[in-house]
């Protein structure tokens, strides 16, 4: 797998250009009583976070639960096929505020067709593209299930706070870019710690945790890039 999650591309673009998104409709700031560390798992390997059940709740369900102030678009990072994502620029999650990114479950043929019908495509940051959906595709997008969630807290959470709230991670993986991944397979969670930027929390159903783990393994086994190459 080449992607940790397409949500990473959007999250990084949001941090680099926080004003690039505009509200998608009325409804005020999104809110949920569920804090980021409240993760309910099932024996079948699924999980519920932010009031949404990953793999079952749809983007339409998210709008009903969290509010109408959402933007849905296709985000395409360099070298990736793109992802259908929904973005809340401001959400109150229990006692924490932040930004929320929902990644939808969509097949490649449908995704490509939506990109072809996009009403507008623009660059968000560097070569990451954002494609606005055709109205007919927007209605269809609301029926698609949420497969992953990314949360970027407004405040910096240090490691001690994270461990207090989420517990000790099962594994720690340090990336070549200076970030550290705290992995919680049983929760379907990867918390990315950065000394220079915001933290990023990535959630998937525990049964799908390999979609978070595999890219880290691939990066660790890749040969080093020679200087100047």
C-alpha positions as CSV (number, residue, x, y, z in Angstrom):
1,X,0.0,0.0,0.0
2,X,1.3,3.4,-0.9
3,X,-0.9,5.5,1.4
4,X,-1.1,5.7,5.2
5,X,-4.5,7.3,4.6
6,X,-5.5,10.0,2.1
7,X,-6.6,12.0,5.1
8,X,-2.9,12.7,5.8
9,X,-2.6,14.7,2.5
10,X,-5.6,16.8,3.4
11,X,-4.5,17.3,7.0
12,X,-1.1,18.6,6.0
13,X,-2.7,20.8,3.4
14,X,-5.1,22.2,6.0
15,X,-2.3,23.0,8.3
16,X,-0.3,24.7,5.6
17,X,-3.3,26.7,4.3
18,X,-6.1,26.7,6.9
19,X,-8.3,29.2,5.1
20,X,-8.5,27.2,1.9
21,X,-11.8,25.6,2.8
22,X,-15.1,27.5,3.0
23,X,-18.1,26.4,5.1
24,X,-20.4,24.0,3.1
25,X,-23.6,25.2,4.6
26,X,-25.4,26.7,7.7
27,X,-25.2,25.0,11.0
28,X,-22.5,26.7,13.1
29,X,-19.5,24.9,14.7
30,X,-19.7,21.1,14.7
31,X,-20.1,19.6,18.1
32,X,-20.0,16.1,19.7
33,X,-20.1,15.2,23.3
34,X,-17.6,12.4,22.6
35,X,-14.0,13.3,23.3
36,X,-11.2,12.0,20.9
37,X,-10.1,9.4,23.4
38,X,-13.5,7.8,23.8
39,X,-13.3,4.8,21.4
40,X,-15.9,2.0,21.7
41,X,-14.8,-1.2,20.0
42,X,-16.8,-4.4,19.3
43,X,-15.9,-8.1,19.2
44,X,-16.3,-7.9,15.4
45,X,-13.4,-5.5,15.1
46,X,-15.4,-2.3,14.5
47,X,-15.2,1.0,16.4
48,X,-17.3,4.1,17.2
49,X,-15.6,7.5,17.5
50,X,-17.0,11.1,17.5
51,X,-20.5,9.5,17.5
52,X,-19.8,7.7,14.2
53,X,-19.4,3.9,13.6
54,X,-16.5,3.4,11.2
55,X,-17.6,1.4,8.2
56,X,-21.3,1.8,8.9
57,X,-22.1,5.5,9.4
58,X,-22.4,7.5,6.2
59,X,-21.3,11.1,5.4
60,X,-24.9,12.0,5.6
61,X,-25.1,10.5,9.1
62,X,-22.1,12.7,10.0
63,X,-23.9,15.8,8.9
64,X,-26.9,14.8,11.0
65,X,-24.7,14.0,14.0
66,X,-22.1,16.8,13.8
67,X,-23.7,19.6,11.9
68,X,-24.1,21.0,8.4
69,X,-21.0,23.2,8.3
70,X,-19.0,20.7,6.2
71,X,-17.2,20.6,2.9
72,X,-17.1,17.4,0.8
73,X,-14.5,17.2,-2.0
74,X,-12.0,14.8,-3.7
75,X,-8.5,15.3,-2.4
76,X,-5.6,14.0,-4.6
77,X,-2.1,14.0,-3.4
78,X,0.9,13.5,-5.8
79,X,1.2,9.9,-6.8
80,X,-2.2,8.9,-5.2
81,X,-5.5,8.0,-6.8
82,X,-7.4,10.5,-4.7
83,X,-10.0,10.2,-1.9
84,X,-13.5,11.4,-1.2
85,X,-13.3,13.4,2.0
86,X,-15.4,15.6,4.2
87,X,-13.9,18.4,6.3
88,X,-15.1,20.2,9.4
89,X,-12.9,23.3,9.9
90,X,-13.9,23.6,13.5
91,X,-15.4,21.0,15.8
92,X,-15.9,20.8,19.6
93,X,-15.2,17.2,20.7
94,X,-15.9,17.0,24.4
95,X,-13.4,19.4,26.0
96,X,-11.2,19.6,22.9
97,X,-11.5,21.7,19.8
98,X,-9.9,20.9,16.4
99,X,-10.4,20.0,12.8
100,X,-12.0,16.8,11.6
101,X,-11.5,14.9,8.3
102,X,-13.7,12.0,7.3
103,X,-12.5,9.7,4.5
104,X,-15.3,7.9,2.6
105,X,-15.3,4.3,1.4
106,X,-15.5,4.5,-2.4
107,X,-14.5,2.2,-5.3
108,X,-12.0,3.4,-7.9
109,X,-14.3,3.6,-10.8
110,X,-16.8,5.8,-9.0
111,X,-14.0,8.0,-7.7
112,X,-12.6,8.5,-11.2
113,X,-16.0,9.3,-12.6
114,X,-16.6,11.9,-9.9
115,X,-13.2,13.5,-10.7
116,X,-14.1,13.6,-14.4
117,X,-17.4,15.4,-13.5
118,X,-15.9,17.8,-11.0
119,X,-17.1,21.4,-11.3
120,X,-13.8,22.9,-10.2
121,X,-10.3,21.7,-9.4
122,X,-7.7,23.8,-7.6
123,X,-4.4,23.3,-5.8
124,X,-4.6,23.4,-2.0
125,X,-0.9,23.2,-1.2
126,X,2.0,22.4,-3.4
127,X,0.6,19.8,-5.9
128,X,-2.3,18.5,-3.8
129,X,-5.5,19.0,-5.7
130,X,-9.1,19.6,-4.4
131,X,-11.9,18.7,-6.8
132,X,-15.4,20.1,-6.1
133,X,-18.2,17.6,-6.7
134,X,-20.9,17.9,-9.2
135,X,-24.3,18.4,-7.4
136,X,-25.5,14.9,-8.4
137,X,-22.3,13.4,-7.1
138,X,-22.6,15.3,-3.9
139,X,-26.0,13.7,-3.2
140,X,-24.4,10.3,-3.8
141,X,-21.4,11.1,-1.6
142,X,-23.7,11.5,1.4
143,X,-24.8,7.9,1.1
144,X,-21.2,6.6,1.3
145,X,-19.8,5.1,4.5
146,X,-17.0,6.6,6.6
147,X,-14.0,4.3,6.6
148,X,-11.5,6.6,8.4
149,X,-11.4,9.7,10.5
150,X,-8.6,12.2,11.1
151,X,-8.6,14.7,14.0
152,X,-6.2,17.6,14.4
153,X,-6.5,19.2,17.9
154,X,-6.3,23.0,18.1
155,X,-3.8,22.8,21.0
156,X,-0.6,20.9,21.2
157,X,-1.0,17.7,23.2
158,X,2.2,16.5,24.8
159,X,3.1,12.8,25.1
160,X,2.2,12.6,28.8
161,X,-1.3,13.9,28.1
162,X,-1.8,11.5,25.2
163,X,-0.7,8.5,27.3
164,X,-3.0,9.6,30.2
165,X,-6.0,9.9,27.9
166,X,-5.4,7.0,25.4
167,X,-3.2,4.7,27.5
168,X,0.2,3.3,26.6
169,X,0.6,2.6,22.9
170,X,1.3,-1.0,21.9
171,X,4.1,0.2,19.6
172,X,6.1,3.3,18.8
173,X,7.5,3.9,15.3
174,X,9.7,6.8,14.5
175,X,9.6,8.1,11.0
176,X,12.5,9.5,8.9
177,X,10.7,12.9,8.9
178,X,11.1,13.3,12.6
179,X,7.6,12.4,13.6
180,X,6.7,9.5,16.0
181,X,3.7,7.2,15.5
182,X,2.0,5.9,18.7
183,X,0.1,2.8,17.5
184,X,-3.0,1.3,19.2
185,X,-4.1,-1.6,17.1
186,X,-6.9,-2.7,19.4
187,X,-8.4,0.8,19.1
188,X,-7.7,1.2,15.4
189,X,-5.7,4.4,16.2
190,X,-2.4,5.9,15.1
191,X,-1.4,9.2,16.9
192,X,1.3,11.1,15.0
193,X,3.5,13.3,17.3
194,X,5.5,16.1,15.8
195,X,8.0,18.4,17.5
196,X,7.4,21.1,14.9
197,X,3.7,20.8,14.0
198,X,0.3,19.7,15.3
199,X,-0.6,16.2,16.3
200,X,-2.7,14.1,14.0
201,X,-4.9,11.3,15.2
202,X,-6.0,8.7,12.6
203,X,-8.8,6.3,13.3
204,X,-9.9,3.2,11.4
205,X,-11.9,0.1,12.5
206,X,-9.5,-2.1,14.4
207,X,-10.1,-4.9,11.9
208,X,-8.6,-2.5,9.2
209,X,-5.6,-1.4,11.3
210,X,-3.3,-2.8,8.6
211,X,-4.2,0.2,6.4
212,X,-2.3,2.3,9.0
213,X,0.5,-0.2,9.8
214,X,1.5,-1.4,6.3
215,X,2.8,2.0,5.0
216,X,5.0,2.4,8.1
217,X,6.5,-1.0,7.4
218,X,7.0,-0.2,3.8
219,X,8.7,3.1,4.7
220,X,11.0,1.4,7.2
221,X,12.2,-1.2,4.6
222,X,12.7,1.2,1.8
223,X,16.3,1.9,0.8
224,X,17.6,5.4,1.9
225,X,17.4,8.1,-0.7
226,X,20.8,9.3,-1.8
227,X,21.5,13.0,-1.3
228,X,20.7,15.0,-4.4
229,X,18.7,12.2,-6.1
